[in-house]
Amino acid sequence: METVTMNVKGMTCGGCVASVTRVLKAVPGVDAVDVRLNPGQATVRYDAAKVAVPSLKAAIEGAGYDVTT
Ligand SMILES: [Cu+2]
C-alpha cells in the first residue's frame, strides 16, 4: 500500500468532508481515506497496482474541489 496526502481547496464544512471521503472511497484500489477540513487535506492509502494519484485527484476534482499534492 502507498499513502498520499493531497491539499484540497474549497471544502467549507463537514458535508464537503463527507463528499470528498465518499468519492475517494468509491475509487477501486482505495483502502483508507482521512479527510480534514483544517487544513484542507485528504490522506489516502491505496493499492498502487490498482490506482494512481492522478485518478485520486480526478475523483476529488469531479466532486467540485481543487487539488494540489
Ligand atoms: Cu461543505
PDB file of the backbone (N, CA, C, O) and the ligand in Angstrom, with CONECT records:
HET     CU  A 101       1
ATOM      1  N   MET A   1       0.839  -1.204   0.000  1.00  0.00           N
ATOM      2  CA  MET A   1       0.000   0.000   0.000  1.00  0.00           C
ATOM      3  C   MET A   1       0.870   1.249   0.000  1.00  0.00           C
ATOM      4  O   MET A   1       1.937   1.295   0.613  1.00  0.00           O
ATOM      5  N   GLU A   2       0.382   2.251  -0.701  1.00  0.00           N
ATOM      6  CA  GLU A   2       1.031   3.552  -0.726  1.00  0.00           C
ATOM      7  C   GLU A   2       0.111   4.552  -0.033  1.00  0.00           C
ATOM      8  O   GLU A   2      -1.099   4.344   0.046  1.00  0.00           O
ATOM      9  N   THR A   3       0.694   5.633   0.465  1.00  0.00           N
ATOM     10  CA  THR A   3      -0.112   6.686   1.070  1.00  0.00           C
ATOM     11  C   THR A   3       0.257   8.023   0.451  1.00  0.00           C
ATOM     12  O   THR A   3       1.434   8.323   0.252  1.00  0.00           O
ATOM     13  N   VAL A   4      -0.754   8.819   0.149  1.00  0.00           N
ATOM     14  CA  VAL A   4      -0.512  10.156  -0.380  1.00  0.00           C
ATOM     15  C   VAL A   4      -1.386  11.142   0.383  1.00  0.00           C
ATOM     16  O   VAL A   4      -2.522  10.837   0.747  1.00  0.00           O
ATOM     17  N   THR A   5      -0.835  12.329   0.618  1.00  0.00           N
ATOM     18  CA  THR A   5      -1.634  13.411   1.194  1.00  0.00           C
ATOM     19  C   THR A   5      -1.752  14.515   0.161  1.00  0.00           C
ATOM     20  O   THR A   5      -0.752  15.020  -0.349  1.00  0.00           O
ATOM     21  N   MET A   6      -2.985  14.880  -0.139  1.00  0.00           N
ATOM     22  CA  MET A   6      -3.253  15.928  -1.125  1.00  0.00           C
ATOM     23  C   MET A   6      -3.882  17.127  -0.428  1.00  0.00           C
ATOM     24  O   MET A   6      -4.652  16.977   0.521  1.00  0.00           O
ATOM     25  N   ASN A   7      -3.544  18.318  -0.912  1.00  0.00           N
ATOM     26  CA  ASN A   7      -4.196  19.520  -0.412  1.00  0.00           C
ATOM     27  C   ASN A   7      -5.467  19.747  -1.215  1.00  0.00           C
ATOM     28  O   ASN A   7      -5.445  19.773  -2.445  1.00  0.00           O
ATOM     29  N   VAL A   8      -6.569  19.908  -0.503  1.00  0.00           N
ATOM     30  CA  VAL A   8      -7.868  20.077  -1.154  1.00  0.00           C
ATOM     31  C   VAL A   8      -8.407  21.463  -0.833  1.00  0.00           C
ATOM     32  O   VAL A   8      -8.586  21.820   0.332  1.00  0.00           O
ATOM     33  N   LYS A   9      -8.662  22.239  -1.880  1.00  0.00           N
ATOM     34  CA  LYS A   9      -9.196  23.589  -1.688  1.00  0.00           C
ATOM     35  C   LYS A   9     -10.688  23.603  -1.975  1.00  0.00           C
ATOM     36  O   LYS A   9     -11.162  22.931  -2.891  1.00  0.00           O
ATOM     37  N   GLY A  10     -11.421  24.372  -1.188  1.00  0.00           N
ATOM     38  CA  GLY A  10     -12.836  24.563  -1.460  1.00  0.00           C
ATOM     39  C   GLY A  10     -13.761  23.869  -0.481  1.00  0.00           C
ATOM     40  O   GLY A  10     -14.977  24.048  -0.547  1.00  0.00           O
ATOM     41  N   MET A  11     -13.202  23.072   0.433  1.00  0.00           N
ATOM     42  CA  MET A  11     -14.066  22.434   1.434  1.00  0.00           C
ATOM     43  C   MET A  11     -14.388  23.452   2.521  1.00  0.00           C
ATOM     44  O   MET A  11     -13.497  24.120   3.046  1.00  0.00           O
ATOM     45  N   THR A  12     -15.676  23.564   2.853  1.00  0.00           N
ATOM     46  CA  THR A  12     -16.088  24.577   3.828  1.00  0.00           C
ATOM     47  C   THR A  12     -16.819  24.012   5.031  1.00  0.00           C
ATOM     48  O   THR A  12     -17.041  24.730   6.007  1.00  0.00           O
ATOM     49  N   CYS A  13     -17.197  22.743   4.985  1.00  0.00           N
ATOM     50  CA  CYS A  13     -17.976  22.204   6.104  1.00  0.00           C
ATOM     51  C   CYS A  13     -17.867  20.689   6.142  1.00  0.00           C
ATOM     52  O   CYS A  13     -17.216  20.078   5.294  1.00  0.00           O
ATOM     53  N   GLY A  14     -18.509  20.093   7.134  1.00  0.00           N
ATOM     54  CA  GLY A  14     -18.473  18.648   7.274  1.00  0.00           C
ATOM     55  C   GLY A  14     -19.093  17.920   6.096  1.00  0.00           C
ATOM     56  O   GLY A  14     -18.726  16.784   5.794  1.00  0.00           O
ATOM     57  N   GLY A  15     -20.044  18.583   5.425  1.00  0.00           N
ATOM     58  CA  GLY A  15     -20.648  17.966   4.246  1.00  0.00           C
ATOM     59  C   GLY A  15     -19.640  17.806   3.129  1.00  0.00           C
ATOM     60  O   GLY A  15     -19.640  16.805   2.411  1.00  0.00           O
ATOM     61  N   CYS A  16     -18.772  18.811   2.987  1.00  0.00           N
ATOM     62  CA  CYS A  16     -17.708  18.731   1.980  1.00  0.00           C
ATOM     63  C   CYS A  16     -16.761  17.585   2.319  1.00  0.00           C
ATOM     64  O   CYS A  16     -16.364  16.817   1.442  1.00  0.00           O
ATOM     65  N   VAL A  17     -16.407  17.477   3.581  1.00  0.00           N
ATOM     66  CA  VAL A  17     -15.516  16.398   4.015  1.00  0.00           C
ATOM     67  C   VAL A  17     -16.151  15.050   3.686  1.00  0.00           C
ATOM     68  O   VAL A  17     -15.480  14.141   3.198  1.00  0.00           O
ATOM     69  N   ALA A  18     -17.447  14.930   3.958  1.00  0.00           N
ATOM     70  CA  ALA A  18     -18.147  13.672   3.683  1.00  0.00           C
ATOM     71  C   ALA A  18     -18.171  13.385   2.190  1.00  0.00           C
ATOM     72  O   ALA A  18     -18.013  12.237   1.773  1.00  0.00           O
ATOM     73  N   SER A  19     -18.370  14.437   1.374  1.00  0.00           N
ATOM     74  CA  SER A  19     -18.420  14.246  -0.075  1.00  0.00           C
ATOM     75  C   SER A  19     -17.085  13.769  -0.612  1.00  0.00           C
ATOM     76  O   SER A  19     -17.026  12.826  -1.401  1.00  0.00           O
ATOM     77  N   VAL A  20     -16.006  14.426  -0.181  1.00  0.00           N
ATOM     78  CA  VAL A  20     -14.673  14.044  -0.658  1.00  0.00           C
ATOM     79  C   VAL A  20     -14.347  12.627  -0.198  1.00  0.00           C
ATOM     80  O   VAL A  20     -13.794  11.830  -0.956  1.00  0.00           O
ATOM     81  N   THR A  21     -14.693  12.322   1.053  1.00  0.00           N
ATOM     82  CA  THR A  21     -14.446  10.972   1.571  1.00  0.00           C
ATOM     83  C   THR A  21     -15.186   9.939   0.724  1.00  0.00           C
ATOM     84  O   THR A  21     -14.632   8.897   0.373  1.00  0.00           O
ATOM     85  N   ARG A  22     -16.426  10.237   0.406  1.00  0.00           N
ATOM     86  CA  ARG A  22     -17.258   9.283  -0.336  1.00  0.00           C
ATOM     87  C   ARG A  22     -16.688   9.025  -1.732  1.00  0.00           C
ATOM     88  O   ARG A  22     -16.575   7.874  -2.154  1.00  0.00           O
ATOM     89  N   VAL A  23     -16.329  10.097  -2.450  1.00  0.00           N
ATOM     90  CA  VAL A  23     -15.849   9.882  -3.829  1.00  0.00           C
ATOM     91  C   VAL A  23     -14.508   9.151  -3.832  1.00  0.00           C
ATOM     92  O   VAL A  23     -14.228   8.363  -4.735  1.00  0.00           O
ATOM     93  N   LEU A  24     -13.685   9.412  -2.824  1.00  0.00           N
ATOM     94  CA  LEU A  24     -12.391   8.712  -2.775  1.00  0.00           C
ATOM     95  C   LEU A  24     -12.583   7.228  -2.467  1.00  0.00           C
ATOM     96  O   LEU A  24     -11.939   6.373  -3.075  1.00  0.00           O
ATOM     97  N   LYS A  25     -13.468   6.930  -1.523  1.00  0.00           N
ATOM     98  CA  LYS A  25     -13.698   5.532  -1.170  1.00  0.00           C
ATOM     99  C   LYS A  25     -14.313   4.748  -2.321  1.00  0.00           C
ATOM    100  O   LYS A  25     -14.216   3.521  -2.372  1.00  0.00           O
ATOM    101  N   ALA A  26     -14.951   5.470  -3.248  1.00  0.00           N
ATOM    102  CA  ALA A  26     -15.589   4.800  -4.391  1.00  0.00           C
ATOM    103  C   ALA A  26     -14.576   4.411  -5.463  1.00  0.00           C
ATOM    104  O   ALA A  26     -14.905   3.643  -6.367  1.00  0.00           O
ATOM    105  N   VAL A  27     -13.350   4.928  -5.378  1.00  0.00           N
ATOM    106  CA  VAL A  27     -12.337   4.620  -6.392  1.00  0.00           C
ATOM    107  C   VAL A  27     -11.765   3.227  -6.132  1.00  0.00           C
ATOM    108  O   VAL A  27     -11.277   2.960  -5.034  1.00  0.00           O
ATOM    109  N   PRO A  28     -11.817   2.329  -7.129  1.00  0.00           N
ATOM    110  CA  PRO A  28     -11.259   0.994  -6.938  1.00  0.00           C
ATOM    111  C   PRO A  28      -9.781   1.054  -6.587  1.00  0.00           C
ATOM    112  O   PRO A  28      -9.016   1.762  -7.242  1.00  0.00           O
ATOM    113  N   GLY A  29      -9.377   0.324  -5.569  1.00  0.00           N
ATOM    114  CA  GLY A  29      -7.987   0.303  -5.154  1.00  0.00           C
ATOM    115  C   GLY A  29      -7.723   1.172  -3.938  1.00  0.00           C
ATOM    116  O   GLY A  29      -6.652   1.088  -3.335  1.00  0.00           O
ATOM    117  N   VAL A  30      -8.699   2.015  -3.567  1.00  0.00           N
ATOM    118  CA  VAL A  30      -8.529   2.847  -2.370  1.00  0.00           C
ATOM    119  C   VAL A  30      -8.857   2.025  -1.133  1.00  0.00           C
ATOM    120  O   VAL A  30      -9.898   1.373  -1.054  1.00  0.00           O
ATOM    121  N   ASP A  31      -7.943   2.072  -0.171  1.00  0.00           N
ATOM    122  CA  ASP A  31      -8.073   1.249   1.029  1.00  0.00           C
ATOM    123  C   ASP A  31      -8.585   2.039   2.223  1.00  0.00           C
ATOM    124  O   ASP A  31      -9.447   1.567   2.965  1.00  0.00           O
ATOM    125  N   ALA A  32      -8.052   3.247   2.407  1.00  0.00           N
ATOM    126  CA  ALA A  32      -8.442   4.049   3.561  1.00  0.00           C
ATOM    127  C   ALA A  32      -8.357   5.524   3.202  1.00  0.00           C
ATOM    128  O   ALA A  32      -7.495   5.943   2.429  1.00  0.00           O
ATOM    129  N   VAL A  33      -9.269   6.307   3.779  1.00  0.00           N
ATOM    130  CA  VAL A  33      -9.355   7.726   3.458  1.00  0.00           C
ATOM    131  C   VAL A  33      -9.499   8.521   4.745  1.00  0.00           C
ATOM    132  O   VAL A  33     -10.293   8.172   5.618  1.00  0.00           O
ATOM    133  N   ASP A  34      -8.717   9.604   4.856  1.00  0.00           N
ATOM    134  CA  ASP A  34      -8.837  10.500   6.007  1.00  0.00           C
ATOM    135  C   ASP A  34      -8.862  11.918   5.470  1.00  0.00           C
ATOM    136  O   ASP A  34      -7.848  12.407   4.972  1.00  0.00           O
ATOM    137  N   VAL A  35     -10.000  12.583   5.563  1.00  0.00           N
ATOM    138  CA  VAL A  35     -10.148  13.933   5.037  1.00  0.00           C
ATOM    139  C   VAL A  35     -10.304  14.901   6.197  1.00  0.00           C
ATOM    140  O   VAL A  35     -11.098  14.676   7.110  1.00  0.00           O
ATOM    141  N   ARG A  36      -9.528  15.991   6.147  1.00  0.00           N
ATOM    142  CA  ARG A  36      -9.566  17.006   7.210  1.00  0.00           C
ATOM    143  C   ARG A  36      -9.982  18.348   6.607  1.00  0.00           C
ATOM    144  O   ARG A  36      -9.602  18.696   5.488  1.00  0.00           O
ATOM    145  N   LEU A  37     -10.759  19.075   7.370  1.00  0.00           N
ATOM    146  CA  LEU A  37     -11.229  20.387   6.911  1.00  0.00           C
ATOM    147  C   LEU A  37     -10.162  21.461   7.120  1.00  0.00           C
ATOM    148  O   LEU A  37      -9.942  22.303   6.250  1.00  0.00           O
ATOM    149  N   ASN A  38      -9.500  21.426   8.286  1.00  0.00           N
ATOM    150  CA  ASN A  38      -8.487  22.426   8.626  1.00  0.00           C
ATOM    151  C   ASN A  38      -7.185  21.762   9.021  1.00  0.00           C
ATOM    152  O   ASN A  38      -7.095  21.170  10.097  1.00  0.00           O
ATOM    153  N   PRO A  39      -6.166  21.851   8.164  1.00  0.00           N
ATOM    154  CA  PRO A  39      -6.217  22.423   6.826  1.00  0.00           C
ATOM    155  C   PRO A  39      -6.904  21.450   5.880  1.00  0.00           C
ATOM    156  O   PRO A  39      -7.067  20.272   6.201  1.00  0.00           O
ATOM    157  N   GLY A  40      -7.303  21.939   4.727  1.00  0.00           N
ATOM    158  CA  GLY A  40      -7.987  21.071   3.777  1.00  0.00           C
ATOM    159  C   GLY A  40      -7.042  20.032   3.197  1.00  0.00           C
ATOM    160  O   GLY A  40      -6.224  20.332   2.327  1.00  0.00           O
ATOM    161  N   GLN A  41      -7.165  18.826   3.685  1.00  0.00           N
ATOM    162  CA  GLN A  41      -6.262  17.762   3.235  1.00  0.00           C
ATOM    163  C   GLN A  41      -6.997  16.443   3.139  1.00  0.00           C
ATOM    164  O   GLN A  41      -7.922  16.161   3.901  1.00  0.00           O
ATOM    165  N   ALA A  42      -6.557  15.642   2.179  1.00  0.00           N
ATOM    166  CA  ALA A  42      -7.065  14.276   2.069  1.00  0.00           C
ATOM    167  C   ALA A  42      -5.872  13.335   2.044  1.00  0.00           C
ATOM    168  O   ALA A  42      -5.010  13.426   1.171  1.00  0.00           O
ATOM    169  N   THR A  43      -5.836  12.438   3.007  1.00  0.00           N
ATOM    170  CA  THR A  43      -4.797  11.406   3.040  1.00  0.00           C
ATOM    171  C   THR A  43      -5.447  10.086   2.625  1.00  0.00           C
ATOM    172  O   THR A  43      -6.449   9.651   3.194  1.00  0.00           O
ATOM    173  N   VAL A  44      -4.843   9.472   1.619  1.00  0.00           N
ATOM    174  CA  VAL A  44      -5.425   8.260   1.051  1.00  0.00           C
ATOM    175  C   VAL A  44      -4.390   7.144   1.052  1.00  0.00           C
ATOM    176  O   VAL A  44      -3.255   7.335   0.615  1.00  0.00           O
ATOM    177  N   ARG A  45      -4.789   5.987   1.543  1.00  0.00           N
ATOM    178  CA  ARG A  45      -3.969   4.796   1.421  1.00  0.00           C
ATOM    179  C   ARG A  45      -4.558   3.965   0.286  1.00  0.00           C
ATOM    180  O   ARG A  45      -5.756   3.685   0.257  1.00  0.00           O
ATOM    181  N   TYR A  46      -3.692   3.577  -0.646  1.00  0.00           N
ATOM    182  CA  TYR A  46      -4.217   2.934  -1.842  1.00  0.00           C
ATOM    183  C   TYR A  46      -3.264   1.855  -2.340  1.00  0.00           C
ATOM    184  O   TYR A  46      -2.083   1.831  -1.995  1.00  0.00           O
ATOM    185  N   ASP A  47      -3.811   0.966  -3.158  1.00  0.00           N
ATOM    186  CA  ASP A  47      -3.035  -0.103  -3.777  1.00  0.00           C
ATOM    187  C   ASP A  47      -2.483   0.422  -5.100  1.00  0.00           C
ATOM    188  O   ASP A  47      -3.230   0.637  -6.055  1.00  0.00           O
ATOM    189  N   ALA A  48      -1.166   0.626  -5.142  1.00  0.00           N
ATOM    190  CA  ALA A  48      -0.538   1.224  -6.317  1.00  0.00           C
ATOM    191  C   ALA A  48      -0.652   0.333  -7.557  1.00  0.00           C
ATOM    192  O   ALA A  48      -0.434   0.797  -8.676  1.00  0.00           O
ATOM    193  N   ALA A  49      -0.989  -0.927  -7.365  1.00  0.00           N
ATOM    194  CA  ALA A  49      -1.185  -1.818  -8.510  1.00  0.00           C
ATOM    195  C   ALA A  49      -2.537  -1.588  -9.172  1.00  0.00           C
ATOM    196  O   ALA A  49      -2.762  -2.011 -10.306  1.00  0.00           O
ATOM    197  N   LYS A  50      -3.438  -0.911  -8.452  1.00  0.00           N
ATOM    198  CA  LYS A  50      -4.803  -0.738  -8.958  1.00  0.00           C
ATOM    199  C   LYS A  50      -5.156   0.700  -9.300  1.00  0.00           C
ATOM    200  O   LYS A  50      -6.024   0.945 -10.138  1.00  0.00           O
ATOM    201  N   VAL A  51      -4.490   1.650  -8.659  1.00  0.00           N
ATOM    202  CA  VAL A  51      -4.880   3.044  -8.862  1.00  0.00           C
ATOM    203  C   VAL A  51      -3.665   3.939  -8.633  1.00  0.00           C
ATOM    204  O   VAL A  51      -2.767   3.595  -7.864  1.00  0.00           O
ATOM    205  N   ALA A  52      -3.645   5.094  -9.308  1.00  0.00           N
ATOM    206  CA  ALA A  52      -2.548   6.048  -9.152  1.00  0.00           C
ATOM    207  C   ALA A  52      -3.107   7.407  -8.747  1.00  0.00           C
ATOM    208  O   ALA A  52      -4.307   7.665  -8.838  1.00  0.00           O
ATOM    209  N   VAL A  53      -2.198   8.263  -8.300  1.00  0.00           N
ATOM    210  CA  VAL A  53      -2.598   9.553  -7.735  1.00  0.00           C
ATOM    211  C   VAL A  53      -3.455  10.395  -8.693  1.00  0.00           C
ATOM    212  O   VAL A  53      -4.408  11.029  -8.242  1.00  0.00           O
ATOM    213  N   PRO A  54      -3.146  10.423 -10.007  1.00  0.00           N
ATOM    214  CA  PRO A  54      -3.998  11.248 -10.886  1.00  0.00           C
ATOM    215  C   PRO A  54      -5.478  10.848 -10.832  1.00  0.00           C
ATOM    216  O   PRO A  54      -6.355  11.701 -10.974  1.00  0.00           O
ATOM    217  N   SER A  55      -5.755   9.571 -10.632  1.00  0.00           N
ATOM    218  CA  SER A  55      -7.147   9.131 -10.539  1.00  0.00           C
ATOM    219  C   SER A  55      -7.785   9.614  -9.242  1.00  0.00           C
ATOM    220  O   SER A  55      -8.976   9.922  -9.202  1.00  0.00           O
ATOM    221  N   LEU A  56      -6.988   9.679  -8.188  1.00  0.00           N
ATOM    222  CA  LEU A  56      -7.497  10.180  -6.910  1.00  0.00           C
ATOM    223  C   LEU A  56      -7.813  11.669  -7.026  1.00  0.00           C
ATOM    224  O   LEU A  56      -8.844  12.145  -6.551  1.00  0.00           O
ATOM    225  N   LYS A  57      -6.893  12.391  -7.674  1.00  0.00           N
ATOM    226  CA  LYS A  57      -7.119  13.819  -7.881  1.00  0.00           C
ATOM    227  C   LYS A  57      -8.365  14.051  -8.736  1.00  0.00           C
ATOM    228  O   LYS A  57      -9.168  14.941  -8.458  1.00  0.00           O
ATOM    229  N   ALA A  58      -8.508  13.240  -9.772  1.00  0.00           N
ATOM    230  CA  ALA A  58      -9.654  13.395 -10.671  1.00  0.00           C
ATOM    231  C   ALA A  58     -10.970  13.172  -9.927  1.00  0.00           C
ATOM    232  O   ALA A  58     -11.965  13.849 -10.189  1.00  0.00           O
ATOM    233  N   ALA A  59     -10.965  12.214  -8.996  1.00  0.00           N
ATOM    234  CA  ALA A  59     -12.183  11.939  -8.232  1.00  0.00           C
ATOM    235  C   ALA A  59     -12.566  13.148  -7.383  1.00  0.00           C
ATOM    236  O   ALA A  59     -13.740  13.510  -7.303  1.00  0.00           O
ATOM    237  N   ILE A  60     -11.570  13.770  -6.748  1.00  0.00           N
ATOM    238  CA  ILE A  60     -11.842  14.940  -5.904  1.00  0.00           C
ATOM    239  C   ILE A  60     -12.297  16.109  -6.771  1.00  0.00           C
ATOM    240  O   ILE A  60     -13.251  16.812  -6.436  1.00  0.00           O
ATOM    241  N   GLU A  61     -11.605  16.306  -7.884  1.00  0.00           N
ATOM    242  CA  GLU A  61     -11.979  17.409  -8.773  1.00  0.00           C
ATOM    243  C   GLU A  61     -13.377  17.197  -9.339  1.00  0.00           C
ATOM    244  O   GLU A  61     -14.126  18.150  -9.552  1.00  0.00           O
ATOM    245  N   GLY A  62     -13.715  15.930  -9.578  1.00  0.00           N
ATOM    246  CA  GLY A  62     -15.045  15.624 -10.086  1.00  0.00           C
ATOM    247  C   GLY A  62     -16.140  15.967  -9.091  1.00  0.00           C
ATOM    248  O   GLY A  62     -17.289  16.193  -9.470  1.00  0.00           O
ATOM    249  N   ALA A  63     -15.777  16.005  -7.816  1.00  0.00           N
ATOM    250  CA  ALA A  63     -16.735  16.372  -6.770  1.00  0.00           C
ATOM    251  C   ALA A  63     -16.799  17.888  -6.592  1.00  0.00           C
ATOM    252  O   ALA A  63     -17.605  18.391  -5.809  1.00  0.00           O
ATOM    253  N   GLY A  64     -15.943  18.618  -7.324  1.00  0.00           N
ATOM    254  CA  GLY A  64     -16.040  20.071  -7.323  1.00  0.00           C
ATOM    255  C   GLY A  64     -14.995  20.798  -6.500  1.00  0.00           C
ATOM    256  O   GLY A  64     -15.180  21.967  -6.160  1.00  0.00           O
ATOM    257  N   TYR A  65     -13.883  20.117  -6.168  1.00  0.00           N
ATOM    258  CA  TYR A  65     -12.844  20.751  -5.361  1.00  0.00           C
ATOM    259  C   TYR A  65     -11.533  20.789  -6.125  1.00  0.00           C
ATOM    260  O   TYR A  65     -11.304  19.993  -7.035  1.00  0.00           O
ATOM    261  N   ASP A  66     -10.685  21.716  -5.745  1.00  0.00           N
ATOM    262  CA  ASP A  66      -9.357  21.830  -6.371  1.00  0.00           C
ATOM    263  C   ASP A  66      -8.342  21.074  -5.538  1.00  0.00           C
ATOM    264  O   ASP A  66      -8.409  21.066  -4.309  1.00  0.00           O
ATOM    265  N   VAL A  67      -7.403  20.438  -6.222  1.00  0.00           N
ATOM    266  CA  VAL A  67      -6.432  19.578  -5.542  1.00  0.00           C
ATOM    267  C   VAL A  67      -5.019  19.942  -5.952  1.00  0.00           C
ATOM    268  O   VAL A  67      -4.743  20.154  -7.133  1.00  0.00           O
ATOM    269  N   THR A  68      -4.118  20.015  -4.973  1.00  0.00           N
ATOM    270  CA  THR A  68      -2.694  20.057  -5.258  1.00  0.00           C
ATOM    271  C   THR A  68      -2.028  19.031  -4.345  1.00  0.00           C
ATOM    272  O   THR A  68      -2.515  18.748  -3.250  1.00  0.00           O
ATOM    273  N   THR A  69      -0.920  18.484  -4.806  1.00  0.00           N
ATOM    274  CA  THR A  69      -0.227  17.497  -3.970  1.00  0.00           C
ATOM    275  C   THR A  69       0.974  18.148  -3.320  1.00  0.00           C
ATOM    276  O   THR A  69       1.701  17.494  -2.572  1.00  0.00           O
TER     277      THR A  69
HETATM  278 CU    CU A 101     -19.456  21.895   2.716  1.00  0.00          CU2+
END
